[in-house]
Structures are given as C-alpha cells and as structure tokens.
Amino acid sequence: MRAVSRESYERAKDRWGAPFCGKRARAGSIFGEEAFSAADVLRASGQLARSLADSSRTAEDRARLASDVFSARFSEETSELVVGLVRDRWADRADIADSVELLGVQSVLAHSDSAGRLGETEGELYRAMRLLAEERDLRIALSDDAVSVARRARWPTACGKSTSERPR
C-alpha cells in the first residue's frame, strides 16, 4: 500500500476499533465475517471498486454509492466502515478491499482475545500456514479468482480428504 492508502487505512482502523470496546468485542467474529464478505463484494465488481475509489467523484457521492450498495446487505457497522473508507483517498482501488479485509482480520483477533482464545487462534493460523506451504493445489485453488468463493470456502473442510475427494 502506498502512503496515501496507508493513511486512509490507519484512519479506518481507528474508526473500526470503536465497535470493539466493552460488550461489542464479543461480536468481533461477526464483524470480521461481514468485513470479509464486504471485501469479496468489492473484489467481485471492478466497476464498483473503480467508482468507489474514483477521486474525480466527490467524497459524498462515493459515500452515497457505498451506502446504497452495502447498507441493505450488511450490518450498520460494516456499512459505515465501507462508507467511511470510500470518503478517503486511495492510491489503488484494490487497497479499499484489502483494508476491509485487514480490518476483518483484526475483528476476528479482537474477538478471540476477548474470549481468551488468542493462543488457540494463533495455533490454528500456524497450522493453516503450514498446510498451505505443503499443499500447492490448495494454495492455487484458494487464490484463484476464477474459482467461486463458495467453492473455495469448501476447501478448508476438505483438507483431511484425499486429493480426489476435494472440491473442484
């Protein structure tokens, strides 16, 4: 991420941190999952991503478009996150989706921490990294944009199966 995008991300991180104070930290996994889904929406539509990152449009116009797209489908917090992000400047349209995804990761980790399970989560992440390092086909399938999100989501549960039994 270039400096302008990094600054926008840092501002969003400060805003996104607010929902995790007190009781809301327990809902971090829900916010995280929604953030991942919102990032998928941004990546799935190049036209939407271009429009939301287009600096020739006013910040209010970009925010209105984001609100129209995300408010009907996501929680108020997630919608507000995306609306806030698109008001800022971005060096590259992909940086918005990347930032939403990073904030989703932080949400899941905050939830794990508040539930006293951060060590367990770290262990799961370590095992996943090892598996990905060892399983080339899995790495390719999970990173292939031509493979549907639904199909990619089935792979982790199929990791224990033989190669012929895994989703294609």
C-alpha positions as CSV (number, residue, x, y, z in Angstrom):
1,M,0.0,0.0,0.0
2,R,1.3,3.4,-0.9
3,A,1.4,6.2,1.7
4,V,-2.0,7.8,0.8
5,S,-3.7,4.4,1.1
6,R,-1.8,3.6,4.3
7,E,-3.0,6.8,5.9
8,S,-6.6,6.1,4.8
9,Y,-6.3,2.6,6.3
10,E,-5.0,3.9,9.6
11,R,-7.9,6.3,9.9
12,A,-10.3,3.5,9.2
13,K,-8.6,1.3,11.7
14,D,-9.1,4.0,14.4
15,R,-12.8,4.2,13.5
16,W,-13.3,0.4,13.3
17,G,-11.7,-0.1,16.7
18,A,-14.6,1.7,18.4
19,P,-17.1,-1.2,17.9
20,F,-14.8,-3.5,19.9
21,C,-15.0,-1.6,23.2
22,G,-16.8,-3.4,26.0
23,K,-19.6,-5.8,25.1
24,R,-19.2,-5.4,21.4
25,A,-15.8,-7.2,21.4
26,R,-17.7,-10.4,21.8
27,A,-19.3,-9.8,18.4
28,G,-15.9,-9.4,16.6
29,S,-16.2,-12.6,14.7
30,I,-19.5,-11.5,13.2
31,F,-18.0,-8.1,12.2
32,G,-14.9,-10.0,10.8
33,E,-17.0,-12.3,8.7
34,E,-19.0,-9.3,7.4
35,A,-15.8,-7.5,6.6
36,F,-14.6,-10.5,4.6
37,S,-17.8,-10.6,2.7
38,A,-17.7,-6.9,2.0
39,A,-14.2,-7.3,0.7
40,D,-15.4,-10.0,-1.6
41,V,-18.1,-7.7,-2.9
42,L,-15.5,-5.0,-3.7
43,R,-13.3,-7.5,-5.4
44,A,-16.1,-9.1,-7.4
45,S,-17.1,-5.9,-9.2
46,G,-14.3,-3.9,-10.8
47,Q,-16.8,-1.3,-11.8
48,L,-18.0,-0.8,-8.2
49,A,-14.4,-0.7,-6.9
50,R,-13.4,1.9,-9.6
51,S,-16.4,4.1,-8.8
52,L,-15.8,3.9,-5.0
53,A,-12.1,4.8,-5.5
54,D,-12.6,7.4,-8.2
55,S,-11.1,10.7,-6.9
56,S,-12.9,12.7,-9.6
57,R,-16.1,11.9,-7.8
58,T,-16.9,13.8,-4.6
59,A,-16.4,12.0,-1.3
60,E,-20.1,12.4,-0.6
61,D,-21.0,10.8,-4.0
62,R,-18.8,7.8,-3.3
63,A,-20.2,7.5,0.2
64,R,-23.8,7.6,-1.1
65,L,-23.0,4.8,-3.6
66,A,-21.3,2.7,-0.9
67,S,-24.3,3.2,1.4
68,D,-26.7,2.2,-1.4
69,V,-24.7,-1.0,-2.1
70,F,-23.7,-2.1,1.4
71,S,-26.5,-0.8,3.8
72,A,-29.1,-3.3,2.6
73,R,-26.8,-6.3,2.8
74,F,-24.6,-5.7,5.8
75,S,-24.9,-4.5,9.4
76,E,-24.9,-0.8,10.2
77,E,-21.3,-1.0,11.5
78,T,-19.9,-2.8,8.4
79,S,-21.8,-0.4,6.1
80,E,-20.5,2.6,8.0
81,L,-17.0,1.1,7.7
82,V,-17.1,0.9,3.9
83,V,-18.8,4.4,3.6
84,G,-16.0,5.9,5.8
85,L,-13.3,4.2,3.8
86,V,-14.6,5.5,0.4
87,R,-14.7,9.0,1.7
88,D,-10.9,8.9,2.0
89,R,-8.3,8.9,-0.8
90,W,-6.8,5.7,-2.2
91,A,-3.8,5.1,-4.4
92,D,-5.3,2.0,-5.9
93,R,-8.9,0.7,-5.9
94,A,-7.8,-2.7,-4.6
95,D,-6.5,-1.0,-1.4
96,I,-10.1,-0.4,-0.3
97,A,-10.9,-4.2,-0.4
98,D,-7.5,-5.0,1.2
99,S,-8.2,-2.6,4.0
100,V,-11.6,-4.0,4.7
101,E,-10.1,-7.5,4.8
102,L,-7.4,-6.4,7.2
103,L,-10.0,-4.9,9.5
104,G,-11.9,-8.1,9.3
105,V,-8.8,-10.0,10.5
106,Q,-8.4,-7.5,13.3
107,S,-12.0,-8.1,14.3
108,V,-11.6,-11.8,14.5
109,L,-8.4,-11.5,16.5
110,A,-10.0,-9.0,18.9
111,H,-12.9,-11.4,19.4
112,S,-10.5,-14.3,20.0
113,D,-8.6,-12.2,22.5
114,S,-11.8,-11.1,24.4
115,A,-12.9,-14.7,24.6
116,G,-9.5,-15.8,26.0
117,R,-8.8,-17.9,22.9
118,L,-6.0,-15.9,21.2
119,G,-3.4,-18.6,21.8
120,E,-5.7,-21.2,20.2
121,T,-6.3,-18.9,17.2
122,E,-2.6,-18.4,16.8
123,G,-2.2,-22.2,16.8
124,E,-4.9,-22.6,14.1
125,L,-3.2,-19.9,12.0
126,Y,0.1,-21.6,12.3
127,R,-1.4,-25.0,11.3
128,A,-3.1,-23.3,8.3
129,M,0.1,-21.6,7.2
130,R,1.9,-25.0,7.4
131,L,-0.8,-26.7,5.4
132,L,-0.8,-24.0,2.7
133,A,3.0,-24.3,2.5
134,E,2.7,-28.0,2.0
135,E,-0.4,-28.2,-0.3
136,R,0.3,-26.5,-3.6
137,D,-3.1,-27.4,-5.1
138,L,-4.9,-25.9,-2.1
139,R,-2.9,-22.7,-2.3
140,I,-3.7,-22.4,-6.0
141,A,-7.4,-23.1,-5.5
142,L,-7.8,-20.7,-2.7
143,S,-6.1,-17.8,-4.6
144,D,-7.8,-18.5,-7.9
145,D,-10.3,-15.7,-8.6
146,A,-11.9,-17.9,-11.3
147,V,-13.0,-20.4,-8.5
148,S,-16.2,-19.2,-6.8
149,V,-16.0,-18.0,-3.2
150,A,-18.4,-20.8,-2.2
151,R,-16.2,-23.4,-3.8
152,R,-13.1,-22.0,-2.1
153,A,-14.9,-22.0,1.2
154,R,-15.4,-25.8,1.0
155,W,-11.7,-26.5,0.7
156,P,-10.6,-26.0,4.3
157,T,-13.2,-28.5,5.5
158,A,-12.0,-30.9,2.8
159,C,-8.3,-30.7,3.8
160,G,-8.3,-34.0,5.6
161,K,-9.7,-35.8,2.5
162,S,-7.7,-37.4,-0.3
163,T,-7.0,-35.2,-3.3
164,S,-9.6,-37.0,-5.4
165,E,-12.3,-36.2,-2.8
166,R,-11.6,-32.5,-2.6
167,P,-14.0,-30.0,-4.2
168,R,-13.0,-29.0,-7.8
